């Protein structure tokens, strides 16, 4: 069976296998120059390259192609018979925030309160989580790790699955998570339609109130007259478009409602997540222009 290796996984793992040094029991990557030759390379935009070459210098891909000049100072590694893929991205996970589900101390993805958009998932990421190397070896090289809980549980972060600290793992993208009010039955508890609608309306009022205040806060902040409120500071950046808003929504009815809500608010920097029944309202999603 052919060995499947992602490009980004190669960046992380190959130096460890090829040239590694043991310093006090810690294996450190060698950041020198490598040439991976004769590989079957699956690219994102250029199709499949047979017997291709990848040049990696100091952890960065410098060149990919079939006829690449190999630098004289590069270590050549023959990848004949091997296949190289781009690293996969897990676009919605609790990776790094949750270890053992049944032990509360091993889970750090939920905070007290309903409106906590200022709570940063990145600060809670555990780089030593045993789930990270298992995920990485499967070809996933980065992930969007997301908090959970109330209507506005916190700020998600995109992380690389390699690094010794949360800051080293940070991949440069954050976004406030919003759990859009659901009109569907959830979990084992059976509720009447009236109970579901009442809970949905309450959650929607909570969200609307928070964003009403955030919009006012953003205006006052422009005049430097606003006091500092962490929750409003986080939401104000969504209002101004500085930070992404990830809207977790799944049923077709709720997706339509979420799109209407965003249009009414006029927010532009929005990403829909979950979207289990997105196929039912695919045309509406496409028309909105928001990524999923």
VENMO-V807708 format. One line per field, one symbol per residue. ss: DSSP state (H for helix, E for strand, - for the rest). phi: phi as a letter, one per 30 degrees, with the letter a starting at -180 (. if undefined). burial: 1 if it has 9 or more other C-alpha atoms within 8 Angstrom, else 0. Layout:
# VENMO-V807708
ss=???
phi=???
burial=???
This chain:
# VENMO-V807708
ss=---EEEHHHHHHHHHHHH--EEE--EEE----EEEEEEEEEE-----EEEEEEEEEE--EEEEEE---------EEEE----EEE--EEEEEE----E-----HHHE-------E----EHHHH-----HHHHHHHH--EEEEEE------E-EEEEEEE-----HHHHEEEEEEEEEE-------------HHHHHHHHHHHHHHHHHHHHHHHHHHHHHH-------HHHHHHHHHH----EEEEEE--HHHHHHHHHHHHHH----EEEEE---HHHHHHHHHHH--E-
phi=.ddcbdeddeedceedddbbbcbiicdcdccdcbbccicdcccdcciccdhcbbccbhibdcabldbcddedcddcbdceicbbcdddbdcaaceicbccedcddcbbcbcdjccbdddcdedcdcdcedddddddddjdcaaccbdbkdebdlcdbdbddblcbeddddcjbbadcbddecccdbiddccdeddddddddddddddddddeddddddddddchccddbeddddddddedidbdcccdabdedddddddddddddidccbbdbiheceddbeddddddiddc
burial=0001111111110111000100000011100011111111111000001111111110101011110100000100001101111111110111111110000001111110011111111101111010111011001111111110111111111111111001001110011111111010000000000001100110110110011011101101100000000011111111101011111111110111011001000010111110101100100010000100
